Amino acid sequence: MRAWAHAVIIVLLLEVRHSNGQGGAASCNNVVESRAQCDQVVTISKATGKTECEYRRGFYSCMLAEGCYYVEAACLTAAREPVSCSQLCEEEPGLARCVEPRNLPPPEDYHLCPHIPKASVTTLPPTLQDFLAAPALPYSLTVWTTFRAGSSADPASLLPVVLPDALGIALGSLLGLNPLAIVVELPISHSKGQLSLPEAELPPVWTQHTSFMSFNIHVRNRSDVRRMESLSQLVLLGGTGTDEQVRSQLKNTEQELSNALNSTLPSSSNLRISQLQISAKKGLTEEFPEIAESTAAPSTTVFVDISLQIQRWRAWRVRCLDGVVYRWEVAELELWADRCPEAGGKIRLIPGLFYKPISSPGYNGTDYSMNAFDAEDSWSRTTWLSACTSCKPGTVWLGLDSGANFPFRVACVTVKQGITATNQCGRIGVEASDNLVNWEVRGEMSSGLAEVKSLCVLRTAKDFPMLQCGVLDDGCGGQIQFGDCPGYAEICENNMCVCTGRLEVTDPKFDGWECGTTDDGCGRRLSFGNCSNATNASCFENYCKEDVSAANHWRLVCMGETVGRWVVREVEFHVDGLCTIHYDTFESMASSGSYYSDLPASNAFDGDRRTSWVSQCRHCRPAESWLSLSFNEKVVIRCVRVVQDPRTTEQCPRMQLEYSDDGVYWKLRSRYGFSGLTVGEDVKLQADMDMINVKDVDVTERFAHYWRITCMLEMDVQWGIYEFDFFDDKDCRNSLRSAAGEV
């Protein structure tokens, strides 16, 4: 209580002393003491829940009241360098446009800095926090719905997700408000069946689903509260009159909400509203009714899942990826938030309260970017022209920026260019950014010169980083594939992997297991030990088997012929048979020889796959190239992990593991790649590797000595080929021509 009283006294004191303006401010007697006192204001402001804008403004107002605001070296930068407070305030990143919440007369009507009037600063679009701080009109709403036959998705899983946005769109349109002004209290209660609030309208007989929610309509303009209260009552309560008259007046609201729901429901769900009816009352409801299990189907209360909220961006733009002969001319740039207009899109994003146009330099140094958003697509009238002529690829662009507080998504883009081909761009990319510095490509319009070019912006898995499995509508007629759940005891529900029951090491399925690891069915590893209690024993198929091959020296030898040199990025010698525990402490390392001195054997044991050891020999013969480690004591190696060069021509197809007591005479421990299964780029060389049947290996992962292409169509003339080549990578960059023995 004492701290709060102290904070109020300080704020009142600052306002009284500041009211005299700069001329009436006190003289700065002691900069250090004044700064310490004003820092205390910041501490108290933070403790009482003030925002960053408010407590930073409080600090500068305090320095002004102390008479130190304009004094050189009165404030300190982040690097502790002295500077005047007025200069420091002007340079505050992102804070110079903080909105002053009180209606103060000039000159006190500032944003962040006491000496900067609002008129000289561009006001940012209002944020959700701005609306939450405004007066609120509370309502409780019941929504009864039924859906058309043939729907494939369960409405109970989707309605609670889309209802908040749909309500914001519908009421925003009817009341002339920003959709952010309609704030729904979460969670939304949803039940399958007919329900209503106590002493409220009964549900219609056709009801399949009932949704309850409480929400606030926030009015930022305090003088407009009374008018908005009357209008919201008409829209939500139907005004006055008979029941038939009220119901008739609510039809428009119900139609708007039905349209908004149909536009926000994923098209892949096949859900379409058949009938919708609402019933509202003033005030918020803390608890909603549920269907008792003894009389009807059990109720389903669903919480809005943030994982289904699509990623949004601060800014979107179109960029010319080709050169332009003369100037790039854009008559109209259409950004659609819901879908393309030909697919029923209704929400076009235009500059105004929330968005401002941005562009590369315009013609004659003047910003005419607004011309591209004025809905005047007559090419003889308003257009945006680039400043450059013969513009280089990627240098000209045009878009919308919402600021840092109101990110948005674009579902469709249409560019209407100039009518002259010399003012058109053939390749146009669509990009999004969170900081106006780094831009992510979201799509590219079809190549070729045209007056009108459009693109449906595909949703991707990156837009839903929290989803794990299943499929989802991509917004353009296709689907986003998230794949299957990795665990055998997991199922996919609402695009999330749900564990149906983890196994433990005590499960009867693992009776008799002595070592190794396995999956518990839900992505967690179960460990059964590593045969540490047995002498010279290795783990084979989860059983400990005695092993007599313990030695101080171990080496991996290439036993196949290489096309080029043997390039090894990493080698790990493991104590266990599954290659999970490797020796990272050893006495020394050696090799058969390195191609260059800066490609030594140590590169293969440094844990960095960006470095490599390269053999001295080229077209190496069997056993000509090898890598080895020496240990201070006798150890047993049961598994080796080797990471070779991605190019097949720089790989060794066959290897063997050898051990030695003196580093001179070597004995064979294991062989790999001699039974038809070739050693590839990144392989765990386990003892049973050569026991695997090559027929069990996926066709795309197989190695073979002979490859051919075959014409599978009947031809009337001879088949002629000018040139062909084989590659061992998907990008067709690593040619195998040098490895060909015969054609």
Residue pairs with C-beta under 8 A, 6 or more apart in sequence:
3 44
3 47
3 48
4 48
6 44
7 44
7 45
7 47
7 48
10 40
10 41
10 44
10 62
11 58
13 65
14 41
14 58
14 61
14 62
14 65
15 61
17 25
17 26
17 65
18 25
18 61
18 64
18 65
18 108
18 114
19 108
21 107
22 64
22 69
22 70
22 115
25 64
25 65
25 66
25 67
25 69
26 65
26 66
26 67
27 67
28 34
28 66
28 67
28 68
28 71
28 74
29 67
31 68
31 71
31 73
31 74
34 62
34 63
34 66
34 67
34 68
34 74
35 63
35 68
35 74
35 75
35 76
37 62
37 66
38 58
38 59
38 62
38 63
38 66
39 59
41 55
41 58
41 59
41 62
42 55
42 56
42 58
42 59
45 54
45 55
45 58
46 55
50 58
51 129
52 95
53 95
53 98
53 99
53 112
56 92
56 95
56 98
56 112
57 98
57 100
57 110
57 112
57 114
60 69
60 85
60 89
60 112
60 113
60 114
61 114
63 69
63 74
63 75
63 85
64 85
64 114
64 115
68 74
68 85
69 84
69 85
69 86
69 114
69 115
70 84
70 85
70 86
71 84
71 85
72 82
72 83
72 84
73 82
73 83
73 84
74 82
74 84
74 85
75 82
75 83
75 84
75 85
75 88
76 82
76 83
77 83
77 88
86 113
86 115
89 96
89 112
89 113
89 114
89 115
89 116
90 96
90 113
90 116
92 112
92 113
94 404
95 112
96 111
96 112
96 113
96 116
96 121
97 111
97 112
97 121
97 122
97 123
97 124
98 111
98 112
99 111
99 123
99 124
99 130
100 109
100 110
100 111
100 118
101 133
103 109
106 117
107 117
108 114
109 117
109 118
110 116
110 117
110 118
111 118
111 121
124 403
124 405
125 353
125 354
125 355
125 402
125 403
125 405
125 406
126 178
126 180
126 220
126 353
127 180
127 405
127 406
128 180
128 183
128 405
129 405
130 220
131 178
131 180
131 181
131 183
131 218
131 220
132 183
132 218
134 181
134 218
134 219
134 220
134 222
135 218
135 219
135 222
135 225
136 183
136 216
136 217
136 218
136 219
137 216
137 217
137 218
137 219
137 225
137 228
137 229
137 232
138 214
138 215
138 216
138 282
138 283
138 284
139 214
139 215
139 216
139 217
139 232
139 236
139 280
139 281
139 282
139 283
139 284
140 197
140 212
140 213
140 214
140 280
140 281
140 282
140 283
140 284
140 285
141 167
141 212
141 213
141 214
141 215
141 236
141 278
141 279
141 280
142 195
142 196
142 197
142 200
142 201
142 203
142 210
142 211
142 212
142 278
142 279
142 280
143 163
143 210
143 211
143 212
143 213
143 257
143 276
143 277
143 278
144 194
144 203
144 204
144 207
144 209
144 210
144 211
144 275
144 276
144 277
144 278
144 279
145 155
145 159
145 207
145 208
145 209
145 211
145 261
145 273
145 274
145 275
145 276
146 206
146 207
146 208
146 209
146 273
146 274
146 275
146 276
147 155
147 208
147 209
147 271
147 272
147 273
147 274
148 272
148 273
148 274
150 270
151 269
151 270
151 271
151 272
152 269
152 270
153 266
153 268
153 269
153 270
153 271
155 208
155 209
155 271
156 190
156 192
156 209
156 300
156 302
157 302
157 494
158 265
158 266
158 269
158 271
159 188
159 190
159 209
159 211
159 261
159 302
160 187
160 188
160 190
160 211
160 302
160 303
160 304
161 302
161 304
161 305
161 308
162 261
162 264
162 265
163 184
163 188
163 211
163 213
163 261
164 184
164 186
164 188
164 213
164 304
165 179
165 260
165 264
166 257
166 260
166 261
166 263
166 264
167 182
167 184
167 213
167 215
167 257
167 260
168 179
168 180
168 181
168 182
168 184
169 179
169 260
169 263
169 264
169 347
170 253
170 256
170 257
170 259
170 260
171 177
171 179
171 182
171 217
171 232
171 235
171 236
171 256
172 178
172 179
172 181
172 182
173 256
174 235
174 252
174 253
174 256
175 181
175 217
175 228
175 231
175 232
175 235
177 217
177 228
178 353
178 354
180 406
181 217
181 218
181 219
181 220
182 215
182 216
182 217
182 218
183 215
183 216
183 218
184 213
184 214
184 215
185 213
185 214
185 215
185 216
185 284
186 303
186 304
187 301
187 302
187 303
187 304
188 211
188 212
188 213
188 302
188 303
188 304
189 211
189 212
189 213
189 288
189 290
189 299
189 301
190 209
190 210
190 211
190 212
190 300
190 301
190 302
191 209
191 210
191 290
191 291
191 299
191 300
191 301
192 208
192 209
192 210
192 291
192 297
192 299
192 300
193 207
193 208
193 209
193 210
193 291
193 296
193 297
193 299
194 203
194 205
194 207
194 210
195 203
195 210
195 212
195 288
195 289
195 290
195 291
195 299
196 202
196 203
196 210
196 279
196 289
197 212
197 279
197 281
197 285
197 288
197 289
198 289
200 279
200 281
201 279
203 210
203 277
204 275
204 277
206 275
207 277
212 285
212 288
212 289
214 284
214 285
214 286
216 284
217 228
217 232
219 225
219 228
233 239
233 282
234 249
235 252
235 253
236 250
236 253
236 278
236 280
237 246
237 280
237 281
237 282
238 245
238 246
238 247
238 248
238 249
238 250
239 245
239 246
239 249
240 246
241 249
250 278
253 278
254 276
254 277
254 278
257 276
257 278
258 273
258 276
259 346
261 273
261 276
262 272
262 273
263 338
263 339
263 344
263 346
264 338
265 271
265 272
266 472
266 473
267 473
267 475
267 477
268 471
268 472
268 473
268 479
269 473
290 299
290 301
291 297
291 298
291 299
305 494
306 466
307 464
307 466
307 467
307 495
307 496
308 464
308 467
308 494
308 495
310 409
310 459
310 463
310 464
311 409
311 462
311 463
311 464
311 465
312 407
312 408
312 409
313 407
313 408
313 409
313 432
313 433
313 434
314 401
314 402
314 403
314 404
314 407
314 433
314 434
314 435
314 436
315 358
315 399
315 400
315 401
315 402
315 432
315 433
315 434
315 436
316 335
316 399
316 400
316 408
316 410
316 413
316 430
316 431
316 432
316 433
316 442
317 358
317 397
317 398
317 399
317 400
317 430
317 431
317 432
317 433
317 439
318 333
318 397
318 398
318 399
318 413
318 415
318 428
318 429
318 430
318 431
319 394
319 396
319 397
319 428
319 429
319 431
319 439
320 328
320 391
320 393
320 394
320 395
320 396
320 397
320 425
320 427
320 428
321 393
321 394
321 425
321 427
321 428
321 429
321 444
322 393
322 425
322 426
322 427
323 390
323 391
323 392
323 393
324 386
324 388
324 390
324 391
324 396
324 422
324 423
324 424
324 425
325 390
325 421
325 422
325 423
326 389
326 390
326 420
326 422
326 423
327 363
327 385
327 386
327 387
327 388
327 389
327 391
327 423
328 385
328 386
328 391
328 396
328 417
328 423
328 424
328 425
329 383
329 384
329 385
329 386
329 417
329 418
329 420
329 423
329 424
330 372
330 383
330 384
330 398
330 415
330 416
330 417
330 418
331 371
331 372
331 376
331 377
331 378
331 379
331 382
331 383
331 384
331 416
331 417
331 418
332 372
332 373
332 374
332 375
332 376
332 377
332 414
332 415
332 416
333 372
333 373
333 384
333 398
333 399
333 413
333 414
333 415
333 416
334 341
334 348
334 412
334 413
334 414
334 415
334 416
335 348
335 349
335 399
335 400
335 410
335 412
335 413
336 345
336 347
336 348
336 349
336 410
336 411
336 412
336 413
336 414
337 347
337 348
337 349
337 408
337 409
337 410
337 411
338 344
338 345
338 346
338 347
338 411
339 345
339 411
339 412
339 456
339 475
340 411
340 412
340 414
340 454
340 456
341 348
341 412
341 414
343 412
343 456
345 411
345 412
349 355
349 400
349 408
349 410
350 373
350 375
351 357
351 370
351 373
351 400
354 402
354 406
354 408
355 400
355 401
355 402
355 408
356 400
356 401
356 402
356 403
357 367
357 369
357 370
357 372
357 373
357 398
357 399
357 400
357 401
358 369
358 398
358 399
358 400
358 401
358 436
359 367
359 369
359 384
359 397
359 398
359 399
360 386
360 387
360 388
360 395
360 396
360 397
360 398
361 386
361 387
361 388
362 368
362 369
362 384
362 385
362 386
362 387
363 385
363 386
363 387
364 387
365 387
368 382
368 383
368 384
368 385
369 384
369 398
371 382
371 383
371 384
372 383
372 384
372 398
373 400
374 382
376 382
377 416
379 416
379 418
379 419
379 451
383 418
384 398
385 423
386 396
388 395
388 396
396 425
397 431
399 431
401 436
402 408
407 434
410 430
410 432
410 442
410 457
411 456
411 457
411 475
412 454
412 455
412 456
412 457
413 430
413 443
413 445
413 454
413 455
413 457
414 452
414 453
414 454
415 428
415 445
415 452
415 453
415 454
416 451
416 452
417 423
417 424
417 425
417 450
417 451
417 452
417 453
418 424
418 451
419 451
421 449
424 449
424 450
424 451
425 449
426 447
426 448
426 449
427 444
427 445
427 447
428 444
428 445
428 453
428 455
429 441
429 443
429 444
429 445
430 441
430 442
430 443
430 444
430 445
430 455
430 457
431 439
431 440
431 441
431 442
432 439
432 440
432 442
433 439
433 440
442 457
442 458
443 455
443 456
443 457
443 458
444 455
445 453
445 454
445 455
446 453
456 475
456 476
456 477
457 475
457 476
458 474
458 475
458 476
458 478
459 472
459 473
459 474
459 475
459 476
459 480
460 474
460 480
461 467
461 480
461 481
461 482
464 472
464 480
464 482
464 495
466 496
467 482
467 495
467 496
468 482
468 485
468 492
468 495
468 496
468 497
469 482
469 483
469 484
469 485
469 492
469 495
469 496
469 497
470 482
470 492
470 494
470 495
471 479
471 480
471 481
471 482
472 479
472 480
472 482
472 495
473 479
473 480
474 480
482 495
484 492
485 491
485 492
485 497
486 497
486 523
487 497
487 499
487 519
487 520
487 521
487 522
487 523
488 519
488 521
489 499
489 500
489 501
489 502
489 503
489 520
489 521
489 522
490 497
490 498
490 499
490 500
490 521
490 522
490 523
491 497
491 498
491 500
492 498
497 522
497 523
499 521
499 522
499 523
501 521
501 522
502 520
502 521
502 522
502 524
503 509
503 510
503 520
503 521
503 526
504 520
504 526
505 513
505 526
505 527
505 528
510 518
510 526
510 528
510 542
512 543
513 528
513 542
513 543
514 528
514 529
514 531
514 539
514 542
514 543
514 544
515 528
515 529
515 530
515 531
515 539
515 542
515 543
515 544
515 576
515 577
516 527
516 528
516 530
516 539
516 541
516 542
516 576
516 577
516 578
517 525
517 526
517 527
517 528
517 578
517 580
518 525
518 526
518 528
518 542
519 525
519 526
520 526
528 542
530 539
530 575
530 576
530 581
531 537
531 538
531 539
531 544
531 576
534 544
534 546
535 546
536 546
536 547
536 548
536 549
536 550
536 636
537 544
537 545
537 546
537 547
538 544
538 545
538 547
538 576
538 577
538 636
538 638
538 687
539 545
539 576
539 577
539 578
539 638
540 577
540 687
540 688
541 688
547 636
547 638
549 636
549 637
549 659
549 667
549 669
550 634
550 635
550 636
551 634
551 635
551 659
551 660
551 661
552 630
552 631
552 632
552 633
552 634
552 635
552 660
552 661
552 663
553 628
553 629
553 630
553 631
553 659
553 660
553 661
553 662
553 663
553 666
554 573
554 628
554 629
554 631
554 635
554 637
554 657
554 658
554 659
554 660
554 669
555 590
555 626
555 627
555 628
555 629
555 657
555 658
555 659
555 660
555 666
556 571
556 626
556 627
556 628
556 640
556 642
556 655
556 656
556 657
556 658
556 685
557 623
557 625
557 626
557 655
557 656
557 657
557 658
558 566
558 615
558 620
558 622
558 623
558 624
558 625
558 626
558 652
558 654
558 655
559 622
559 623
559 652
559 654
559 655
559 656
559 671
559 673
559 674
560 622
560 652
560 653
560 654
560 655
560 673
560 679
561 619
561 620
561 621
561 622
562 615
562 617
562 618
562 619
562 620
562 625
562 649
562 650
562 651
562 652
563 619
563 648
563 649
563 650
563 738
563 739
564 618
564 619
564 647
564 649
564 650
564 738
565 595
565 614
565 615
565 616
565 617
565 618
565 620
565 650
566 614
566 615
566 617
566 620
566 625
566 644
566 650
566 651
566 652
567 612
567 613
567 614
567 615
567 644
567 645
567 647
567 650
567 651
568 604
568 612
568 613
568 627
568 642
568 643
568 644
568 645
569 603
569 604
569 609
569 610
569 611
569 612
569 643
569 644
569 645
570 604
570 605
570 606
570 607
570 608
570 609
570 641
570 642
570 643
571 604
571 605
571 627
571 640
571 641
571 642
571 643
572 579
572 582
572 583
572 640
572 641
572 642
573 582
573 583
573 629
573 637
573 640
574 580
574 581
574 582
574 583
574 637
574 638
574 639
574 640
574 641
575 581
575 582
575 583
575 635
575 636
575 637
575 638
576 638
576 639
577 638
577 639
577 686
577 687
578 639
578 684
578 686
579 639
579 640
579 641
579 684
579 685
579 686
582 641
583 629
583 631
583 635
583 637
584 607
586 605
586 629
586 630
586 631
586 632
587 630
587 631
587 632
588 629
588 630
589 601
589 602
589 604
589 605
589 627
589 628
589 629
589 630
590 601
590 627
590 628
590 630
591 600
591 601
591 604
591 613
591 615
591 625
591 626
591 627
591 628
592 615
592 616
592 617
592 624
592 625
592 626
592 627
593 615
593 616
593 617
593 625
594 600
594 601
594 613
594 614
594 615
594 616
595 614
595 615
595 616
596 614
599 612
599 613
599 614
600 613
601 613
601 627
602 613
603 611
603 612
603 613
604 612
604 613
604 627
605 629
609 643
612 645
613 627
615 624
615 625
616 625
617 624
617 625
620 652
622 654
625 652
628 663
630 663
637 657
637 659
637 669
638 687
639 684
639 685
639 686
639 687
640 657
640 684
640 685
641 682
641 683
641 684
641 685
642 655
642 679
642 682
642 683
642 685
643 681
643 682
644 650
644 651
644 652
644 679
644 680
644 681
644 682
645 651
645 681
646 681
646 728
646 729
646 734
647 728
647 729
647 734
648 703
648 728
648 734
648 736
648 739
649 728
649 734
649 736
649 738
649 739
651 679
651 680
651 681
652 679
653 673
653 678
653 679
653 703
654 671
654 672
654 673
654 674
654 678
654 679
655 671
655 672
655 673
655 679
655 685
656 668
656 669
656 670
656 671
656 672
657 668
657 669
657 670
657 671
657 672
657 685
658 666
658 667
658 668
658 669
659 666
659 667
659 669
660 666
660 667
670 685
670 687
671 690
672 679
672 683
672 685
672 689
672 690
673 679
673 689
673 690
674 690
675 690
675 691
675 692
675 694
676 694
677 689
677 690
677 692
677 694
677 697
678 703
679 685
680 701
680 703
683 689
694 702
707 726
709 724
711 719
725 735
725 736
725 737
726 735
726 736
726 737
726 740
727 733
727 734
727 735
727 736
728 734
728 736
